Amino acid sequence: MKNKNRLIILGMAIVAVLAIGFVSIKYYDRKILKAPLKVGENGVINVVVDKDQSLNEVIEKIDKEGKIKSKRVLKNYIKKVQAPQKVVPGEYVFSANLNIYDLLLNLKDGIYDNRPVKVTIPEGYNIDEIGNKLERQGIIKKEDFIKSVKEYKTPSFVKEDKNRKYLLEGYLFPDTYEFFKGMQGDKIIDKMLERFNYVIKEIEKENNMKIKDEDIDKLISMASVIEKEAEKDSERGKVASVFYNRIDKKMKMESCATVLYALGYHKDKLYYKDLKIKSPYNTYLNMGLPIGPICSPGKNSIKAALNPEKTDYIYFVSKNDGTHFFTKNYNDFLKVKKETQGD
């Protein structure tokens, strides 16, 4: 009986040792997976992925270069989660804090550098300008970003119209973001739209109201014009009142900013022929708002479009110092325009 008890105790001890060993291995594996790469003194490693290389081939290559802590752990994880073997070729930079999940995701999506890059999108930028900025900072090529914009599923509050240049124009909120080099266009759009929705909810809360989905498109179209026409926040409410007053009086908005958007390039001075450009964005030709937003307006412009000042102004003209002269009298408008602009 005593021998039997000793055998039971011995068996339990062996199981305990094996269990502890199993747990230790699992703990070791988890530790490796949290930071699987060996980085240099500069805190990063550089990896070149050739065309048509598979994920396993990339892991073998990095291991041969002595930059992986445990090939076995990585291979087991890849097999367990059935990670896709297709990876995007290119030159990658990986940092010490990169975990296995992000490593595999970056290789799959072509995120060439997992160190975030701060990118500031100024208020008043349009989608083409956003694309240029993203390309300049090495995030994504402009043509790839524009392709993503065109293919992105349109939010329900955006009016579908084939005559609009970009359906997402106006909704990629201007702010400072952290993006990654090689980031996919749809992921960039996700972040910017998420920020837009957050700001709209902020405005709703501040005004104790709910903006209906069917009203958002018109609101952002107006806000985008205000953003381009008003340089000072203090004047946005007045500029908004001018455009709303003109619409109420069945007058054309006659915003130069809409003409510039229709032209597709900037000009310091518009001529009469420019004002005649045939475009659904041209508010010199068409009544009411442009067919859609002409840029990404900031929060203050959206607030001005939602709550314009109460005025009887129907004209304004630049005083060439960042401010404007507002009036309801056409002769006064012409007088100041001649004084400030010479025509």
For each residue, the residues with C-beta under 8 A, 3 or more apart:
1: 4 5
2: 5 6
3: 6 7
4: 1 7 8
5: 1 2 8 9
6: 2 3 9 10
7: 3 4 10 11
8: 4 5 11 12
9: 5 6 12 13
10: 6 7 13 14
11: 7 8 14 15
12: 8 9 15 16
13: 9 10 16 17
14: 10 11 17 18
15: 11 12 18 19
16: 12 13 19 20
17: 13 14 20 21
18: 14 15 21 22
19: 15 16 22 23
20: 16 17 23 24
21: 17 18 24 25
22: 18 19 25 26
23: 19 20 26 27
24: 20 21 27 28
25: 21 22 28 29
26: 22 23 29 30
27: 23 24 30 31
28: 24 25 31 32 73
29: 25 26 32 33 70 73 76 77
30: 26 27 33 34
31: 27 28 34 35
32: 28 29 35 36 69 70 73 74
33: 29 30 36 73 74 77 99 100
34: 30 31 99 100
35: 31 32 69 96 97 98 99
36: 32 33 68 69 70 73 74 98 99 100 103
37: 45 62 67 68 69 94 96 98 103
38: 45 66 67 68 69
39: 42 43 44 45 67 94 95 96
40: 43 44 45
41:
42: 39
43: 39 40 95 96
44: 39 40 93 94 95 96 115
45: 37 38 39 40 62 67 93 94
46: 91 92 93
47: 58 61 62 67 91 92 93 94
48: 90 91 92
49: 53 58 87 88 89 90 91 92 107
50: 53 89
51: 89
52: 89
53: 49 50 57 58 61 87 89
54: 57 58 85 86 87
55: 58 59 78 83 84 85 86 87 104 107
56: 59 60 75 78 85
57: 53 54 60 61
58: 47 49 53 54 55 61 62 87 107
59: 55 56 62 63 68 71 74 75 78
60: 56 57 63 64 71
61: 47 53 57 58 64 65
62: 37 45 47 58 59 65 67 68
63: 59 60 66 67 68 71
64: 60 61
65: 61 62
66: 38 63
67: 37 38 39 45 47 62 63
68: 36 37 38 59 62 63 71 74
69: 32 35 36 37 38 73
70: 29 32 36 73 74
71: 59 60 63 68 74 75
72: 75 76
73: 28 29 32 33 36 69 70 76 77
74: 32 33 36 59 68 70 71 77 78 100
75: 56 59 71 72 78 79
76: 29 72 73 79 80
77: 29 33 73 74 80 81 83 100
78: 55 56 59 74 75 81 83 104
79: 75 76 82
80: 76 77
81: 77 78
82: 79
83: 55 77 78 104 108
84: 55 108
85: 54 55 56
86: 54 55 108
87: 49 53 54 55 58 107 108
88: 49 107 108 109 110 182
89: 49 50 51 52 53
90: 48 49 110 112 182
91: 46 47 48 49 112
92: 46 47 48 49 106 107 112 113
93: 44 45 46 47 112 113 114 115 181
94: 37 39 44 45 47 98 103 106 114
95: 39 43 44 98 114 115
96: 35 37 39 43 44
97: 35
98: 35 36 37 94 95 102 103 106 114
99: 33 34 35 36 102 103
100: 33 34 36 74 77 103 104
101: 104 105
102: 98 99 105 106 114
103: 36 37 94 98 99 100 106 107
104: 55 78 83 100 101 107 108
105: 101 102 108 109 111
106: 92 94 98 102 103 109 110 111 112 114 180 182
107: 49 55 58 87 88 92 103 104 110
108: 83 84 86 87 88 104 105
109: 88 105 106 182 183 184 187
110: 88 90 106 107 182 184
111: 105 106 114 180 181 182 183
112: 90 91 92 93 106 180 181 182
113: 92 93 117 180 181 182
114: 93 94 95 98 102 106 111 180
115: 44 93 95 180
116: 178 179 180
117: 113 137 138 139 178 179 180 181
118: 176 177 178
119: 133 134 137 139 176 177 178 179
120: 175 176 177
121: 125 130 133 172 173 174 175 176 177 192 296
122: 125 174
123: 174 227 296 297 298 301
124: 174 227 228 295 296 297 298
125: 121 122 129 130 133 174 295 296
126: 129 130 169 261 294 295 296
127: 130 131 146 149 165 166 168 169 172
128: 131 132 142 146 264
129: 125 126 132 133
130: 121 125 126 127 133 134 145 172 296
131: 127 128 134 135 142 143 145 146 149
132: 128 129 135 136 142
133: 119 121 125 129 130 136 137
134: 119 130 131 137 139 140 142 145 179 188
135: 131 132 138 139 140 141 142 145
136: 132 133
137: 117 119 133 134 179
138: 117 135 181
139: 117 119 134 135 179 180 181 182 183 188
140: 134 135 144 145 182 183 184 185 188
141: 135 144 145
142: 128 131 132 134 135 145 146
143: 131 146 147
144: 140 141 147 148 185
145: 130 131 134 135 140 141 142 148 149 185 188
146: 127 128 131 142 143 149 150
147: 143 144 150 151 185
148: 144 145 151 152 184 185 186 188 189
149: 127 131 145 146 152 166 168 185 189
150: 146 147 166
151: 147 148 186
152: 148 149 168 185 186 189
153:
154: 158 160 167 168
155: 158 171 193
156: 213
157: 213 214 216 217
158: 154 155 167 168 171 216 217
159: 164 217 292
160: 154 167
161: 164 167 291 292
162:
163: 280 291
164: 159 161 167 169 280 291 292
165: 127 169 261 281 292
166: 127 149 150 169
167: 154 158 160 161 164 292
168: 127 149 152 154 158 171 172 189 193
169: 126 127 164 165 166 224 292 293 294 295 296
170: 220 221 223 224 292 293 294 295 296 297
171: 155 158 168 192 193 196 220 293 296
172: 121 127 130 168 189 192 193 196 296
173: 121 192 193 195 196 199 296
174: 121 122 123 124 125 296 297 298
175: 120 121 192 195
176: 118 119 120 121
177: 118 119 120 121 188 191 192 195
178: 116 117 118 119
179: 116 117 119 134 137 139 183 188 191
180: 106 111 112 113 114 115 116 117 139 183
181: 93 111 112 113 117 138 139
182: 88 90 106 109 110 111 112 113 139 140
183: 109 111 139 140 179 180 187 188
184: 109 110 140 148 187 188
185: 140 144 145 147 148 149 152 188 189
186: 148 151 152 189 190
187: 109 183 184 190 191
188: 134 139 140 145 148 177 179 183 184 185 191 192
189: 148 149 152 168 172 185 186 192 193
190: 186 187 193 194
191: 177 179 187 188 194 195
192: 121 171 172 173 175 177 188 189 195 196
193: 155 168 171 172 173 189 190 196 197
194: 190 191 197 198
195: 173 175 177 191 192 198 199
196: 171 172 173 192 193 199 200
197: 193 194 200 201
198: 194 195 201 202
199: 173 195 196 202 203 299 302
200: 196 197 203 204 211 216 302
201: 197 198 204 205
202: 198 199 205 206 299
203: 199 200 206 207 211 299 302 303 306
204: 200 201 207 208 209 210 211
205: 201 202 208
206: 202 203 303
207: 203 204 306 307
208: 204 205
209: 204
210: 204
211: 200 203 204 215 216 219 306
212: 215 216
213: 156 157 216
214: 157 217
215: 211 212 218 219
216: 157 158 200 211 212 213 219 220
217: 157 158 159 214 220 221 292 293
218: 215 221 222 289
219: 211 215 216 222 223 302 305 306
220: 170 171 216 217 223 224 293 297 302 305
221: 170 217 218 224 225 289 290 292 293 294
222: 218 219 225 226 240 243 244 289 305
223: 170 219 220 226 227 293 297 301 302 304 305
224: 169 170 220 221 227 228 293 294 295 296 297 301
225: 221 222 228 229 243 253 255 257 258 283 289 290 294
226: 222 223 229 230 236 239 240 243 297 301 304 305
227: 123 124 223 224 230 295 296 297 298 301
228: 124 224 225 255 257 260 294 295
229: 225 226 239 255 256 257 316
230: 226 227 233 235 236 238 239 301 304 324
231: 235 322 323
232: 235 236 322 323
233: 230 236 300
234:
235: 230 231 232 238 239 323 324
236: 226 230 232 233 239 240 300 301 303 304
237: 240 241 304 307 308 309
238: 230 235 241 242 309 311 313 316 324 326
239: 226 229 230 235 236 242 243 304 316 324
240: 222 226 236 237 243 244 304 305 308 309
241: 237 238 244 245 308 309 310 311 313
242: 238 239 245 246 311 313 314 315 316 326
243: 222 225 226 239 240 246 247 253 255
244: 222 240 241 247 248 308
245: 241 242 248 249 311 312 313 314
246: 242 243 249 251 252 253 254 314
247: 243 244 250 251 253 288 289
248: 244 245
249: 245 246 314
250: 247 287
251: 246 247 254 314
252: 246 283 284 285 286 287
253: 225 243 246 247 258 283 288 289
254: 246 251 283 284
255: 225 228 229 243 258 259 283 284 290
256: 229 259 260 270
257: 225 228 229 260 261 294 295
258: 225 253 255 261 262 281 282 283 284 290 294
259: 255 256 262 263 270 274 275 277 281 282 283 284
260: 228 256 257 263 265 266 267 270
261: 126 165 257 258 264 281 290 294 295
262: 258 259 277 279 281 282
263: 259 260 267 274 277
264: 128 261
265: 260
266: 260
267: 260 263 270 274
268:
269:
270: 256 259 260 267 274 275
271: 274 275
272: 275 276
273: 276 277
274: 259 263 267 270 271 277
275: 259 270 271 272 282 284 285
276: 272 273 284 285
277: 259 262 263 273 274 282 285
278: 282 285
279: 262 282 285
280: 163 164 286 290 291
281: 165 258 259 261 262 290 291 292 294
282: 258 259 262 275 277 278 279 285 286 290
283: 225 252 253 254 255 258 259 286 288 289 290
284: 252 254 255 258 259 275 276
285: 252 275 276 277 278 279 282
286: 252 280 282 283 290
287: 250 252
288: 247 253 283
289: 218 221 222 225 247 253 283
290: 221 225 255 258 261 280 281 282 283 286 293 294
291: 161 163 164 280 281
292: 159 161 164 165 167 169 170 217 221 281
293: 169 170 171 217 220 221 223 224 290 296 297
294: 126 169 170 221 224 225 228 257 258 261 281 290
295: 124 125 126 169 170 224 227 228 257 261
296: 121 123 124 125 126 130 169 170 171 172 173 174 224 227 293
297: 123 124 170 174 220 223 224 226 227 293 301 302 305
298: 123 124 174 227 301 302
299: 199 202 203 302 303
300: 233 236 303 304
301: 123 223 224 226 227 230 236 297 298 304 305
302: 199 200 203 219 220 223 297 298 299 305 306
303: 203 206 236 299 300 306 307
304: 223 226 230 236 237 239 240 300 301 307 308
305: 219 220 222 223 226 240 297 301 302 308
306: 203 207 211 219 302 303
307: 207 237 303 304
308: 237 240 241 244 304 305
309: 237 238 240 241
310: 241
311: 238 241 242 245 326
312: 245 328
313: 238 241 242 245 316 326 327 328
314: 242 245 246 249 251 328
315: 242 326 327 328 329 330 332 333
316: 229 238 239 242 313 324 325 326 327 333
317: 324 325 333 336 337 340 341
318: 323 324 340 341
319: 323 324 325 336 340
320: 340 341
321:
322: 231 232
323: 231 232 235 318 319
324: 230 235 238 239 316 317 318 319
325: 316 317 319 332 333 336 340
326: 238 242 311 313 315 316
327: 313 315 316 332 333 336
328: 312 313 314 315
329: 315 332 333
330: 315 333 334
331: 334 335
332: 315 325 327 329 335 336
333: 315 316 317 325 327 329 330 336 337
334: 330 331 337 338
335: 331 332 338 339
336: 317 319 325 327 332 333 339 340
337: 317 333 334 340 341 343
338: 334 335 341 342 343
339: 335 336
340: 317 318 319 320 325 336 337
341: 317 318 320 337 338
342: 338
343: 337 338
